[in-house]
Amino acid sequence: MSYHLGYGTNGFANHRLDDALELIADLGYTSVALTLDHDHLDPYADDLAARVDKVAATLSRLGLRSVVETGARYLLDPRRKHYPTLVCDEPERRIDFLNRALRIAADLGADCVSFWSGIRPSTVDPLTAWRRMRDGVTEVLAEAERLSVPLGLEPEPGMFVERLSDALRLREELGAPELLGITLDVGHCVAVEPQDAATCIRQAADLLVNIQLDDMRTGVHEHLEFSEGELNLPATLAALTEVGYTGVAAVELPRHSHAAPVVAARAIAALRAAAVHPTFPTTDFPGVTVDHPWLVTAEQQVRTDPTAIRTLFPAVGRKVGRDPLRPDDDPKGLVHGTVDDAARTTLLGVLADVLDPALLAGEVAQLYRYGDDAERRGVLRSLTTLPASAVPAGLDIIKDALRANDIRLVAAAMGEFTARHLDDHSWRHGVLKCLFVGVPLAAVADLDRRTDDELRRMVSDYAAERRAAGREVPADATTLLEGANS
Amino acid sequence: MRIFDPHIHMTSRTTDDYEAMFAHGVRALVEPAFWLGQPRTSVASFTDYFDGLIGWERFRAAQFGIRHHCTIALNPKEANDPRCVDVLDVLPRYLAKDGVVAVGEIGYDSMTPEEDEVFARQLRLAIAHELPALVHTPHRDKLSGTKRTLDVVRESGIGNERVLVDHLNEPTVAVVKEAGCWMGFSIYPDTKMDEHRMVTILKEYGLERMIVNSAADWGRSDPLKTYKTGKAMLAAGFSESDVDKVLWQNPVEFYGQSDRLLLDELPGFVANTDTFLGNSVLRGGGNQ
């Protein structure tokens, strides 16, 4: 699982919502940030329920994941932009609106509802504003909890809750409610945060429920297309991968509606170029590559003498560690890999840079052939970074790993490379093997896309066999089969 | 009782053995590369075996809460077989691995010129890879073989403190102690040493540099002989900490010279060895 690139409908303000969603999906985005507005699923429409159903059906048909955004400019007050807010004198309509947004999100199956504090009026002192924020959020949280829909508080330049640290402090003061997460606009990080976007992402990490993508310049709150500002996009996307973010990451260009189709096409091209493998969580770990001096030296050695990798590769775990990257929800590193997996991927990336493609396939095959389980995992998780000429060698390696019974190898073998290149029959048997040996199906890249009727039949037979023996059917098997019925 | 079995061939053992070992306190072990019971006919047979030692067998042991390490070498018996000698060229790849904590088993079987050459060459590999060496002493003509072993060790330049001379018995222990090498004893049901003779040797020679193993393999052997030796030590008046020194601290100190021992608890297995001594029902976690 990786994050889902999307586009914000506030950047399609001059399109009908249906048209906007079609265009966004056509361009290859897999998610959408839906700003409720007078012309886009108006939350005050008389026939709201029917409209929500229709949008939900469209999202489902297009395969778009969604978040609900509440930053419409004149939805609540035709004269005053963004008014009323949570920190103004009459926040009731804002609270009512946020509660409506939560109900819509629940009906749409959206990930969360994003919101901001609003600008503190000059007549309201900061202590009062802070108290209003606490009260308002508490009130909205009650509805969020009733519906089990997370809220994402977005720090917004110029507003009362302006920086990530403000949002985190508010969250702490409220007792760190589980359903109060963070929406982070990476452009805002450039504009007003004391640290770069990647660092902000690592700081918020598990609290992130929604990401907005755009470029910006230091000190200037103006949403720019990628590469027009100062954002380091590759490092930012890599940080999302590194922290294991799996939600919506949608382009936020609300002032580009006049040229939306063209701008959205440019944006996804830039994103794809910056994140070569956006769906593979283990190919890029900048935190490791820049942070460990041994690895930096090792990279230089491989650049100077590619054969150095033969002695460096086995030593990686001893030098940089072996901890799982996400110990909380993946204690064995089966799904997201381990620190040494990440470091080995870096080394193989360097090798691919410096070695002739014809020699590269052979060297990688030898590293795998003579590798212990950890080295083999490193090779398996690196295969997507290798050039197309290495695909046949990569497939041989994958097939070898899928013959193994070491679950760490089986898990590492079911990544993005396999999703892209392995034939259907072998891939299905790989999935079934995961169920047999206890590898979580979360480790299988592109499971939804590649699951077909034949796999469902196989899993269904497997479940029947388990039941006949009086054994429990793995939850992952049940989930996969239930997915077929919905 | 926590136990580090410094010499046991788990590839030849069952999962029942793993469970029994864990239940009796074994938390870490070293599996030396050795003979298969029948001759190998090619280098590929070695590399597949080595792959198992650094991969599958480690994984298997971990399922039972036991940290697995190994030593890698061309064993003395097969050092005489020209079909096998080329395995020396691939040893450097394996000696670089995480789980490899020594070069071994090396040494003499029939004391041929071929064995001389292969033994010396593998001691050079140990020095080059900064690994200790596990040295097997011959079953036949043991005392003479042990003395010759110590000569070769001395000539190699490897530190005596980095050499464990294994399969010792009453006639051979003194020369090894004098040489300053570590002394290994394989406790067997009816050959080599038994636990009561072992206790007598410990009384006579002390606990320093003394290493006890089960050397269990595909032959008649017992993976709980380390534990039984510990019990025999206690019965003979040795203290708990004496037992810990012989069955844990000494092997950890010797193989620790590789800087590659992993001894932290495996996730999902409880820490206290006494809680479930002899009771595998309380064994937690794993993937069972």
Interface residues (C-beta under 8 A of the other chain):
Chain A: R310 T311 P314 A315 G317 R318 P331 K332 Y370 D372 D373 A374 R376 A404 N405 D406 I407 R408 G438
Chain B: T47 I54 G55 W56 R58 F59 V90 R93 Y94 A96 K97 D98 G99 D259 R260 P267 N287
